[in-house]
Amino acid sequence: MSDTVSGKSAPLVLYVDDERGNRVVFEQSLASEFNIKVAADAHAALEILESEEVAVLVSDMRMPSMSGDELLRVVKERWPQTMRMVVTAFSDVDPILRAINEGLVVRYIIKPWVRAELAQVLRWATEAYALSRSSAAIHRRLLETERLATLGSVSAMLVHDLKQPLMSLAVNVELLRELADLGPIVRENIGPVMPADKGLRRAVEMLNELPQMTDDIKTSIEHLNELITSLRGFNQQRRDPMNAATDPLPILRHAMSVCQELAVKVRAQIAYDGPRELPRVRMPATELTQVLINLVANGAQAVAARGEPQGKVRIKATETDGMLVLEVHDSGIGMTPDVLKRVGTPFFTTREQGTGLGVAQCQRLVGTAGGRMSISSDGVGKGTTVTIRLPIAA
């Protein structure tokens, strides 16, 4: 490597990979532009970090002795300003998402990488490192922004693969609808008395439930398709809340139906308290569906976390001052004042498998529609209430 690159003023990029061939290619490809050091395992990388200032750490995920995930945790704790990245196969999406969610990495690089793209990422990382050294606040903002961008990049890849199974679901739900339409014929041939055979009786009961089940599945498919279309195209006219006039009641009932299975498992109830007709609101149906499913599901999960039977999630609807007010109250575990202050902050979550983005996304969508969203809790064990106020469509 040249003296101009390897001089002390050049930020150090440390690459960790247990495969020698990968290390050789990385170093030879980038040494002309960057100050590169390589390590064969996590322990060797830690020794370098102990003795030198490392601006950027690029680590493989799958390594013996100490995994890339474990190495990143140590580096985050001991050298938090070091910009951390992973090199991995896209099949490793689960550990990537965990690493992003926990703030372990700011970028991920998919194998096989392209030299020009990797060089651009490293240039950004070394410049960001130099900038962040002057301010801890700037460093935090950089990390948060990049984590959001990285999640967006991962979601774009996943969206590409979602269309095919979604099309298959759409075809099969139409076949279910045809089967549901045969229900009256079957019941007419069986007669008015339920059969004595348990299996046949259960078949008749399921046949009676099939139309509603089919409608729920079809609504979910349409919602998923709208979300995918939005992610791919960002059709501004369709998403303009000023042009929207959405009936919230069918969407609310759909959200309750989607979350019912979770509630049943913990012997909880999801109930609606409000008029049989609600005014239309200025919010696109897809966004409103996303918000209500998130809020009702969060309520059901809070009830489940409390671990006591007969819990409730109650949705109350009222109209006031040109706004539709929806309150989602649960009798779940509640929140401490400290948690209540932080809830809605991206990546803050109290659930092990959570990302902390659901509530933040709901707040953004409600705000974009010209509404307001607030969260209150009387403390641990006393439940939580989420209130959203949406403008009524003219």
C-alpha positions, -999 to +999 in steps of 0.1 A: +000+000+000+013+035-008+026+059+018+000+085+009-027+060+018-011+042+047+001+074+064-012+081+099-036+107+087-055+082+066-085+066+085-080+029+091-104+004+076-103-030+093-116-060+074-123-092+093-129-125+075-118-161+083-114-169+046-079-159+034-090-155-002-116-130+008-090-110+028-066-110-001-092-097-026-104-071-002-070-057+005-057-058-030-088-043-045-089-013-021-054-007-008-047+019-034-074+041-021-078+032+016-056+025+046-065-012+050-057-038+076-071-073+077-077-098+104-084-136+102-108-137+132-125-115+158-098-119+184-071-106+160-094-077+151-098-068+188-061-067+192-058-042+164-087-021+179-068-021+212-037-006+197-049+015+168-077+040+160-101+022+136-124+044+117-144+016+099-149-020+108-161-044+081-168-079+093-181-111+080-210-125+099-201-162+100-168-168+117-156-195+141-148-189+177-165-155+178-191-146+153-194-112+135-225-105+155-205-110+188-176-089+175-199-060+166-215-060+201-180-057+217-170-029+193-202-010+198-197-011+236-159-003+236-154+018+205-189+033+197-176+058+172-161+032+149-184+029+119-195-008+118-205-028+087-211-064+077-203-084+046-228-112+042-250-132+018-285-120+013-298-153+027-285-140+061-313-114+062-324-123+098-290-115+115-287-084+093-321-071+106-312-079+142-279-061+138-296-030+123-323-031+149-298-032+178-276-004+162-247-028+157-242-018+120-248+012+098-245-006+064-244-041+050-225-053+020-239-082-001-215-109-014-202-109-041-195-071-037-186-048-066-154-028-061-169+006-072-199+003-049-178-009-019-153+019-024-182+045-024-195+030+009-161+031+025-156+067+014-188+077+030-180+058+062-145+074+066-159+108+060-188+102+084-163+090+110-142+121+107-173+143+110-188+124+139-156+128+160-164+165+164-199+159+178-215+130+196-249+143+185-239+143+149-227+107+153-260+096+167-279+113+140-257+097+113-262+062+127-300+066+130-303+080+095-282+052+080-301+025+099-333+038+085-318+039+050-304+004+054-338-009+065-353+007+034-327-011+012-335-044+028-372-039+024-368-031-013-351-064-018-378-083+001-406-064-017-393-077-050-398-113-039-433-108-023-453-103-055-452-140-066-465-156-034-491-128-032-504-136-067-506-173-056-527-163-026-550-142-047-557-171-070-563-195-042-586-172-023-608-170-054-610-208-053-620-206-016-647-182-026-661-207-051-661-233-023-679-209+001-706-203-026-713-241-025-722-238+012-760-233+007-762-264-016-743-286+009-765-274+038-797-280+017-787-316+011-777-322+047-810-309+060-820-286+089-806-309+116-769-309+123-753-343+116-744-365+146-709-373+133-684-349+149-662-347+119-691-339+095-706-314+121-673-296+122-671-295+084-705-279+083-695-253+109-663-244+090-684-242+058-706-216+075-675-196+086-658-198+052-674-167+035-662-144+063-628-161+064-625-157+026-634-120+029-608-114+056-581-131+036-590-112+004-589-079+024-555-088+038-542-096+003-555-063-011-538-045+018-505-062+012-507-055-025-514-018-018-484-017+006-461-033-020-473-010-047-467+020-025-432+009-016-424+003-053-440+033-068-448+059-042-478+070-061-483+105-046-518+111-060-532+079-046-515+086-012-526+122-010-548+124+022-566+155+009-581+134-019-590+104+004-624+097+018-621+064+037-648+046+057-630+036+089-655+011+102-648-018+078-611-013+083-615-012+120-634-045+120-608-060+097-580-050+121-600-067+150-604-098+129-567-100+120-557-097+157-584-120+170-563-151+170-536-135+191-563-124+216-580-158+218-547-175+227-545-155+259-583-156+266-586-119+259-613-100+241-612-073+214-643-052+213-656-021+195-675+006+214-690+031+190-717+039+164-727+015+137-718+042+111-687+064+112-679+095+091-653+091+063-618+103+071-591+121+051-567+092+052-559+066+025-574+032+033-540+014+031-524+037+056-554+036+080-553-002+078-517-002+086-522+021+116-552+002+131-537-032+127-505-020+144-524-004+173-548-033+179-520-058+177-499-039+201-528-038+225-533-076+222-496-082+227-496-060+258-525-080+272-506-113+264-474-100+281-494-094+313-502-131+314-536-128+330-569-141+315-599-120+307-578-091+294-594-066+270-586-044+241-614-019+236-617+005+206-639+035+212-650+058+185-664+094+189-667+125+168-657+159+179-648+193+164-646+179+128-623+150+139-629+113+143-614+102+176-604+065+179-591+053+213-575+019+216-573+009+252-558-023+265-556-038+300-521-049+294-488-044+312-488-006+309-458+017+308-434+034+332-430+072+327-395+066+313-408+041+287-438+064+279-414+093+271-394+072+246-422+052+229-425+062+193-387+069+190-374+049+161-357+016+172-368+019+208-388-012+218-396-032+249-403-064+230-374-088+222-385-093+186-397-057+180-380-031+158-394+000+175-406+013+141-443+004+143-454+032+166-431+057+149-446+047+115-482+051+129-473+086+142-459+095+108-489+082+088-514+099+111-495+132+110-493+131+072-531+128+071-534+159+092-542+140+124-527+136+158-517+106+178-510+104+216-502+076+240-510+075+277-506+050+306-513+052+343-483+030+350-472-006+351-501-030+353-527-003+345-529-006+307-523+018+279-545+040+257-535+052+222-557+080+208-557+090+172-576+120+158-583+120+121-598+149+100-633+141+087-636+142+050-659+169+036 
